[in-house]
Each structure stands twice: as C-alpha cells, then as structure tokens.
Amino acid sequence: METIKFTYLLTYLLTKKRQFFAAGFPPIFKQKIRDKAYNVGVSCTLRIHVVGNPMPMVSWYRNEELLSEGGRVRIVRGDDGRHSLTVLQTKPNDFGVYKCVARNKYGTVTCRARMLCGGQLYRVRLKKTYHDKNSDFLKTVL
C-alpha cells in the first residue's frame, strides 16, 4: 500500500514539475561569474550558465556601464544558456566590477565579479591577535 502511495505521489510531482517548466520560469544561474585576476596584455574570460523558460536575454556590464561587442570585447551567446564575455589584450583600465544580468518575462537575476589587475587573486587575510606568554603584550600577526 505504501508503495502505491509513493508511486502516485511521485507521478503527481513529476507532472506538476513538467507543467511548471512548460508554463515558463524565471532565470536561474547554474554557473555564476567569479573574480578573475589577469596580467596586462592577456585575454580574460568570464563565463556563466543560465537557464530559464523562455531562455533569458543576457547583458554584461563593467562598473555599471553596459558592454557591447566590438573592439577588444567579445560576447558569446550559447543556445544552451552558456555565455561568455572575453576582454582581449587586457589593459589596466579593464579592471573593475563586472556584472551579468539575465532576464526573461518571469524575472531577472544578477551576478557580479571583480576583474583584478595582477597574476593572482589574493584572499584577504584577517589579522589574528594573541597573547604572548613571554610578556604581557598582545601581538597582532597577519
């Protein structure tokens, strides 16, 4: 008896899921852009993967300014929801906050990442304070 109830419930949920997706749904990021560090003169690519029904339109921004393809900027739009923004031959003024916005008639989602000048991303290290047993002073280290 329990198996029949579970099978019925599972069938019901799957039917509702199909109806939900057939009716449309807002964009959802499956992969968001991440902070990137680059050396001047090399290309830097930011990638996202977004799904939605209907398929969302994707826009890219640098420091809140809309980017369009041309010059050193390449934008790739995949039919499968995979999109990328590439800045060719990066320059120091390419650093900043990049934003990707995906929207369809059901909603809008946004993700942001920093593009930094330099060969590596450095994580901020918190200072640690401890009491030195050999003295009455507190010491701070990185």
Stockholm file with secondary structure:
# STOCKHOLM 1.0

chainA/1-142         METIKFTYLLTYLLTKKRQFFAAGFPPIFKQKIRDKAYNVGVSCTLRIHVVGNPMPMVSWYRNEELLSEGGRVRIVRGDDGRHSLTVLQTKPNDFGVYKCVARNKYGTVTCRARMLCGGQLYRVRLKKTYHDKNSDFLKTVL
#=GR chainA/1-142 SS CHHHHHHHHHHHHHHHHHHHHHHCEEEEEEECCCCEEECTTSCEEEEEEEEEESCCEEEEEETTEECCSBTTEEEEECTTSEEEEEESSCCGGGCEEEEEEEEETTEEEEEEEEEEESSSCCCCCCCEEEECTTSSCEEEEC
#=GC SS_cons         CHHHHHHHHHHHHHHHHHHHHHHCEEEEEEECCCCEEECTTSCEEEEEEEEEESCCEEEEEETTEECCSBTTEEEEECTTSEEEEEESSCCGGGCEEEEEEEEETTEEEEEEEEEEESSSCCCCCCCEEEECTTSSCEEEEC
//
